[in-house]
């Protein structure tokens, strides 16, 4: 795995950040990718780097469509994310406890070749 440049402190977006945000923009309503899925799709970085990009730059994209691999909701953002999931028809799993639901990753996950933008497929 290669080292990643994180967004510059001067407020300018680097190439990796732009590519992460492009992938997030490509996730259709009702589907999700895990942080690791996004990194794997890009072929560089890892879940933490993707999470860092979204923490710093994710306000302009559908950040709720990038989730933990186990489908758990982002701590501190559960209510906002859940409202988006319900509005978009994202498949959810309700647990036996009174806690928040989880994303049904088997049904909601977007991964692999079908997630690749058309321009990426044409280049291969």
C-alpha positions as CSV (number, residue, x, y, z in Angstrom):
1,X,0.0,0.0,0.0
2,X,1.4,3.4,-0.9
3,X,1.4,6.4,1.5
4,X,-1.4,8.8,1.0
5,X,-1.3,12.5,1.0
6,X,-4.1,13.9,3.0
7,X,-6.0,17.1,2.2
8,X,-3.6,20.1,2.4
9,X,-4.0,22.3,5.4
10,X,-4.4,25.3,3.2
11,X,-7.8,24.1,2.2
12,X,-6.9,22.8,-1.3
13,X,-8.0,19.3,-2.2
14,X,-5.4,16.8,-3.3
15,X,-5.9,14.2,-6.1
16,X,-6.7,11.4,-3.6
17,X,-9.3,13.4,-1.9
18,X,-11.0,14.3,-5.1
19,X,-11.0,10.7,-6.2
20,X,-12.6,9.6,-2.8
21,X,-15.3,12.2,-3.2
22,X,-15.9,11.1,-6.8
23,X,-16.5,7.5,-5.7
24,X,-18.8,8.7,-2.9
25,X,-20.7,10.8,-5.5
26,X,-21.1,7.6,-7.7
27,X,-22.9,5.6,-5.0
28,X,-26.6,5.5,-5.8
29,X,-29.3,6.2,-3.3
30,X,-30.2,3.1,-1.3
31,X,-26.7,1.6,-1.6
32,X,-23.6,1.9,0.4
33,X,-19.8,1.1,0.3
34,X,-17.7,0.5,3.4
35,X,-14.6,2.7,4.0
36,X,-12.5,-0.2,2.9
37,X,-14.5,-0.8,-0.2
38,X,-13.8,2.8,-1.3
39,X,-10.1,2.3,-0.7
40,X,-10.0,-1.0,-2.5
41,X,-11.9,0.5,-5.4
42,X,-9.3,3.3,-5.7
43,X,-6.5,0.8,-5.3
44,X,-4.7,2.9,-2.7
45,X,-5.1,4.0,0.9
46,X,-7.2,2.3,3.4
47,X,-10.4,2.7,5.5
48,X,-8.7,5.3,7.8
49,X,-7.6,7.5,4.9
50,X,-11.1,7.4,3.4
51,X,-12.6,8.2,6.8
52,X,-10.2,11.2,7.1
53,X,-11.1,12.5,3.7
54,X,-14.8,12.3,4.6
55,X,-14.3,13.9,8.0
56,X,-12.6,16.9,6.4
57,X,-14.4,17.1,3.0
58,X,-17.5,15.0,3.2
59,X,-20.1,17.6,3.8
60,X,-20.7,18.2,0.1
61,X,-21.3,14.5,-0.7
62,X,-23.6,11.8,0.5
63,X,-21.3,10.8,3.4
64,X,-23.9,8.5,4.9
65,X,-23.4,6.1,2.0
66,X,-20.0,5.2,3.2
67,X,-20.3,3.1,6.3
68,X,-18.5,0.7,8.7
69,X,-18.0,-2.8,7.2
70,X,-20.3,-4.3,9.8
71,X,-23.1,-1.9,8.8
72,X,-23.1,0.0,12.1
73,X,-24.0,3.7,12.0
74,X,-21.5,6.4,12.4
75,X,-21.4,7.4,16.1
76,X,-22.8,10.8,16.7
77,X,-24.5,10.9,13.3
78,X,-27.0,8.1,13.8
79,X,-30.2,10.2,13.6
80,X,-29.1,12.2,10.5
81,X,-27.8,9.1,8.7
82,X,-30.9,7.0,9.6
83,X,-33.2,9.7,8.2
84,X,-31.2,9.5,4.9
85,X,-31.4,5.7,4.8
86,X,-35.1,5.6,5.4
87,X,-35.7,8.3,2.7
88,X,-33.5,6.4,0.2
89,X,-34.9,3.0,1.0
90,X,-31.5,1.6,2.1
91,X,-31.9,-1.9,3.4
92,X,-31.6,-2.0,7.2
93,X,-31.4,-4.7,9.9
94,X,-33.1,-4.1,13.1
95,X,-31.5,-5.7,16.1
96,X,-33.3,-7.3,19.1
97,X,-32.1,-4.5,21.3
98,X,-33.4,-1.0,21.4
99,X,-30.3,0.4,19.7
100,X,-30.1,1.8,16.2
101,X,-30.5,-0.5,13.2
102,X,-27.5,-1.5,11.0
103,X,-27.2,-1.4,7.3
104,X,-28.0,-4.7,5.7
105,X,-24.6,-5.0,4.0
106,X,-25.5,-8.1,2.0
107,X,-28.3,-6.2,0.3
108,X,-27.1,-2.6,0.3
109,X,-23.4,-3.0,-0.5
110,X,-22.1,-1.7,-3.8
111,X,-18.8,-3.2,-4.6
112,X,-16.7,-4.6,-7.4
113,X,-16.9,-4.0,-11.1
114,X,-20.5,-2.8,-11.0
115,X,-19.4,0.1,-8.8
116,X,-16.7,1.3,-11.2
117,X,-17.5,4.5,-13.2
118,X,-17.8,4.0,-16.9
119,X,-14.6,5.9,-17.6
120,X,-12.6,3.6,-15.4
121,X,-13.9,0.5,-17.1
122,X,-13.0,1.8,-20.5
123,X,-9.4,2.4,-19.4
124,X,-8.9,-1.2,-18.4
